[in-house]
Amino acid sequence: MLARDWYYTQRRRLGLDSAVASIYDRHDDSDERARAALTMLGVQRGWRVADIGCGNGVLACEAALMGAEVDAIDISPAMLALANIYARDRKAVIRTQPAGLLSFAYEPNSYDLIVSEFTLHHLPDFWKAVALARIFAALKPGANFYLRDIVFVSMPDGIERDIDQWAEFTIKNHDFQREGVVAHMRDEYSTFGWVIERMLTDIGFTLESVDYHAPLHGTYLLRKPKPGQQS
Ligand SMILES: C[S@@+](CC[C@H](N)C(=O)[O-])C[C@H]1O[C@@H](n2cnc3c(N)ncnc32)[C@H](O)[C@@H]1O
């Protein structure tokens, strides 16, 4: 299937990856935030966990330190190199996989938890749905998917205000330059929250909670229903 010539080329922006890696190679409180999220998600020793678009591997390593067996998946070799260095420093055992949302290898019904943070927007909407269906297939029935991304909360006629607020917020709070905001809007594929919600529920996920917060941040907690349970 992956050899089909119409399949989306996830590596099209890979030329930027070492620049992106340098942005993420810095110290902050992301380990504490990852630990809090994983605790909220109930991670247990022996769980099989995947972080897709794992970036510098902070969340993957925290899950491993909590006793999970972790697949740290990212399309960018530069990011996985950082993840491996971080894992070595933290003495965490993770299994890195250089693959994307559309190509990661999985056994059906095998993961206890999948996390993907700020990565889905790299795919156009059609391919987002394909990726979400793969994640659904990879999860055990009853298991959770924790999705976070940059999404628009407004209706299409409100995007200018959304983008202005988001630019102001990220430049002030996240050390981003205006060019980063412009490049995101111009070259990446953030979409509306209602589009993401519809994709998720049509695929079969149960939406356990949705939180739209800060300008343009969406956090979704989803469950793959067990057979006989309603989605
Ligand atoms: C904005 S970073 C987020 C990294 C990390 N999850 C975090 O929240 O800090 C996006 C990551 O997604 C990766 N990525 C881009 N396209 C991808 C794809 N199609 N599949 C998997 N990872 C992808 C990038 O290499 C990068 O590491």
The ligand as an ORCA input file, in Angstrom:
! r2SCAN-3c Opt
* xyz 0 1
  C       5.737     20.814     16.566
  S       6.678     19.350     16.761
  C       5.958     18.627     18.220
  C       6.889     17.694     18.920
  C       6.361     17.134     20.246
  N       5.226     16.264     20.060
  C       6.015     18.267     21.191
  O       4.819     18.485     21.453
  O       6.943     18.960     21.657
  C       6.029     18.360     15.449
  C       6.786     17.058     15.255
  O       6.078     16.284     14.275
  C       7.019     15.679     13.405
  N       6.290     15.360     12.169
  C       6.000     16.156     11.116
  N       5.253     15.504     10.213
  C       5.038     14.259     10.718
  C       4.326     13.113     10.266
  N       3.675     13.103      9.113
  N       4.334     12.022     11.045
  C       4.989     12.014     12.245
  N       5.698     13.052     12.711
  C       5.707     14.171     11.963
  C       8.134     16.710     13.300
  O       9.342     16.125     12.879
  C       8.209     17.232     14.725
  O       9.057     16.479     15.533
*
